[in-house]
Structure formats: C-alpha cells, structure tokens
Amino acid sequence: NEVFPMLKAVFKGINVTFFAYGVTGSGKTHTMFGTNKEKGITPRVVDKILKRMEKASSAGKPASMRMSFVEIYNNKVFDLLVHPSKAKESELPVRED
C-alpha cells in the first residue's frame, strides 16, 4: 500500500528509490523478497512495471527501464542483481554526511 502509489511517478519517468532499513533479523529481506507463496515488494513492483511496459509496447510506445538493487552491509555495497557466485564487493564508497 505504501509503495504502489509511487509507481505513478515511475511511469512518468521519475526516479524512485525503495529503501529498507533495520537491525539484523527485523524482516527487511522478507519484506523486500517475500516467499514463494507471497511475493515481497521487489517482485511485485517489477511485475507491475514490466506489465505496464508490455502494454505500452503493444500500443506502439516502447519503454525502457534501468534498475539497481544493492545491499549495504558493514559499510560495503553489494550488487544483488549479480549471481552470488560472481558477486564481489563494489567499489562504491559509502559516505556519511
């Protein structure tokens, strides 16, 4: 309910960030990924975006999407769209202001 209204902005070309924050064991991963029976935020949002893109494409209005999915853990940034066997710590710095 909190996330889907933000998709209106995405469909207008505005960048949107979904951010889960909390201590270890607080349910961030479950909220973002869900389970096989109940999808989390990430798969539901991506499904909705892809369906909208498919509809636009079939109406002659092709669209494109760029997406990043990262985890910041112990001040290290990890790309979660890379298979774990090929994952390595990113060179992205974590800055504090």
C-alpha positions in Angstrom: 0.0 0.0 0.0 2.9 2.4 0.7 4.9 1.5 -2.5 2.4 1.2 -5.4 1.3 4.9 -5.4 5.0 5.7 -6.1 4.7 3.8 -9.4 2.8 6.7 -10.9 6.0 8.7 -10.6 8.0 5.9 -12.2 5.6 5.7 -15.1 6.1 9.5 -15.6 9.9 8.9 -15.9 10.8 10.0 -12.3 13.5 8.0 -10.4 12.2 6.3 -7.3 14.0 4.6 -4.5 12.6 1.9 -2.2 14.7 1.6 0.9 14.5 -1.0 3.7 16.4 -0.2 6.9 16.6 -2.0 10.2 18.6 -4.2 12.5 19.5 -7.8 11.7 16.5 -10.0 11.9 13.9 -7.3 11.6 12.4 -8.6 8.4 13.9 -6.4 5.7 14.7 -9.3 3.4 11.3 -10.9 3.9 9.6 -7.5 3.2 11.6 -7.0 0.0 11.6 -10.5 -1.4 8.7 -12.3 0.3 8.3 -16.1 -0.1 7.3 -18.5 -2.9 3.7 -18.2 -1.7 3.6 -14.4 -1.0 5.8 -12.1 -3.1 7.6 -9.3 -1.5 7.8 -5.6 -2.6 10.5 -6.1 -5.2 9.0 -8.9 -7.3 5.5 -7.2 -7.2 6.9 -3.8 -8.2 9.0 -5.3 -11.1 6.0 -7.4 -12.3 3.8 -4.3 -12.3 6.4 -2.2 -14.2 7.0 -5.0 -16.8 3.3 -5.4 -17.4 2.9 -1.7 -17.9 5.9 -1.7 -20.3 4.5 -4.6 -22.2 1.1 -2.8 -22.6 2.9 0.4 -23.8 5.0 -1.5 -26.3 1.9 -3.3 -27.7 0.4 0.2 -28.2 3.4 1.4 -30.1 5.0 3.2 -27.2 8.2 1.2 -26.4 9.7 1.9 -23.0 13.0 1.1 -21.3 13.9 0.6 -17.7 17.1 0.7 -15.7 17.3 -0.8 -12.2 19.8 -1.3 -9.5 19.4 -3.4 -6.4 22.0 -3.1 -3.8 22.7 -4.1 -0.2 24.8 -2.0 2.2 26.2 -4.3 4.9 29.1 -3.5 7.2 29.7 -0.3 5.2 30.2 -2.4 2.0 28.0 -2.1 -1.1 26.9 -5.3 -2.8 25.1 -5.6 -6.2 22.2 -8.0 -5.6 21.5 -8.4 -9.3 24.7 -10.4 -9.7 24.6 -14.1 -9.1 26.2 -14.8 -5.7 28.9 -17.0 -7.2 30.1 -13.9 -9.2 29.4 -11.3 -6.6 32.1 -9.2 -5.1 32.3 -6.1 -3.0 31.5 -3.0 -5.1 33.9 -0.1 -5.4 31.2 2.3 -4.5 32.1 4.3 -1.4 29.7 4.6 1.5 29.6 8.2 2.6 28.2 9.7 5.7 27.1 13.3 5.9 
